[in-house]
Each structure stands twice: as C-alpha cells, then as structure tokens.
Amino acid sequence: MWTWILIGLDIITKVHGFSSGIFLQSCNSLSPQHPAGDGTNFSAQTSAAPFMVDFESRNPGDPITVVLRSTGSSRFRGFMMEAREAAPADSSPLVGTFISLDNTTTRLLTCNGLADSAVSQRNNQRKSLFRVNWTAPQINQDIVFRATFVENFAVFWENVTSTFNLSTTTPAPSTTTITPAPSTTTIKHFYNY
C-alpha cells in the first residue's frame, strides 16, 4: 500500500514540477521528459520553432536582457534556458547568472551545482514574450543561449539557440594614430580538423 502512495506522490510531484518550471532532471538536455503514457516520453518537434531567443539593447557592462518570444501567433506555456560557451555549446560549461525581472513568473534553477545558471517559468500560463536578465562572466567569447519552448504537454521544441558576442561588452578602444609598417603579403592557411 505504501509503495502505491509513494509512486502516486512521485507522479504528482513530477507533473506539478513541469507546470511550475521545476525540471532539474533536464539541466543538461533541456528536454522536459513529458511521459507519453506508453512508457516513453514525447519527442521534440522537428519543424522550425515558432519561438526565438533574442536580446534587447543595453549598455556595456550592464546585465544582458534576454527575450524569449513568439514569432507568430503561437504561445508557449513553459520554457527552460541556459547559457554556455559557444564551442561546442552542448558540452561546454554553463556560464553566467540569470537574474529574475519578475519573481511571480520566473524560476531560477541551480544546474550542475551552479546557482541561477538556468531559468524556467513559474507557472504554465500562455505567454508570447518573456524577459530575464543575465550577467556575463569575465570572458571574451561568444555565448550560446539555448532554450526549450513548451507549447503544451506533448508539443515542444528543444535546442532553440541564439549566439551573443561578449566582446561587444568591452569599451571601444581609444583613438590613436599608428604609422603603418611597410606592406607585405602573407598567405595564411586554415585547416579544419
């Protein structure tokens, strides 16, 4: 009898967790792992996502405002997003920290032991726009924001990405006049391995 009660509570916790944005088991894959009822999970959509990850203008040194938005009439009920170094984004470490702009809609998550390294929704209300701030680490390279958008329990898109160049956060170089060296021709070869 106790076994069935524990199993029931586990299922209730997992279903409630999805709608409230708590799916820590998805930290690396960003897959919501929604059960299909036949012992498998629903698969992500393979069509182009009707949602995107974007950025709003900001001043150098300020947190970056990351925007999740619909590209048409579709709405999303859930999402999970993280930031990683660009190459290769699926296996590089999580970087930066998310900052909630609205605690009633945002849930900051601790993934891989890093506090506030991922963000998801706090409820499953339909939305077409969501904003969150992100602070950059002290590195000078491209960052990939990777998100999963959930339209409903069975319909979701994984690995929706957008790349942000952190070098744009550095101040512009001072203007100095440099006398050019004599012209030479250099041929460079680049090899891909």
VENNOR-V671748 format. One record per pair of residues at least 24 apart in sequence whose C-alpha atoms are under 6 Angstrom apart, sorted by the first residue. I is the first residue (numbers start at 1). J is the second residue. Records with the same first field share a line. If there is no record, write none. Layout:
BEGIN
I: J  J
END
This chain:
BEGIN
19: 123  124
20: 122  123
21: 120  121  122
27: 111
42: 154
44: 156  157
45: 156  157
53: 162
60: 169
61: 169
63: 133  134  135
64: 133  134
65: 132  133
66: 131  132  133
67: 130  131
68: 129  130
69: 128  129
70: 128
75: 126  127  128
76: 126  127  150  151
77: 124  125  126  150  151
78: 121  124  149  150
79: 120  148  149  150
80: 119  120  147  148
81: 118  119  146  147
82: 118  145  146
83: 144  145
84: 143  144
85: 143
86: 142  143  144
96: 135  136  137
97: 134  135
98: 133  134
99: 133  134
100: 132
101: 132
140: 166  167
141: 166
142: 166
END
